[in-house]
């Protein structure tokens, strides 16, 4: 009578064909993802560098160092730096607004509208199915 260890089936390959301990079935491993220029740029901007500010050594990200030097040049009156800062600010504000705007489905908009319609009743503590409620289950 065979032991349970000798069973062969799904997830139980025969002992002679199993990988030995420490041996992988994929010798080369999973291939690394190819990086694009944007991911390389982000990684480089997040690496740190040392700058001197007010006679002190500061360790900041390269992105922070660029922003500091751009702002300093703009303060000194460099028109190109001022223009660049204004453009970056406009772009960032536009992206922030676009992230804040969320399109709702008709069902979601109806639910929100119904809530705003019933909010005064909710604030007064009137239950949704109460006779004094403006919401009628027949409307649903």
Secondary structure, DSSP 4 states (H G I P E B T S, - for coil): ---GGG--BTTB--GGGSPPTT--S-TT-SPPPPP-HHHHHHHHHHSEEEEEETTEEEEEEHHHHHHHHHHHHHHTT-HHHHHHHHHHHHHHHHHHHHHH--PPPHHHHHHHHHHHHHHHHHHHT--TTSTT-S--GGG-
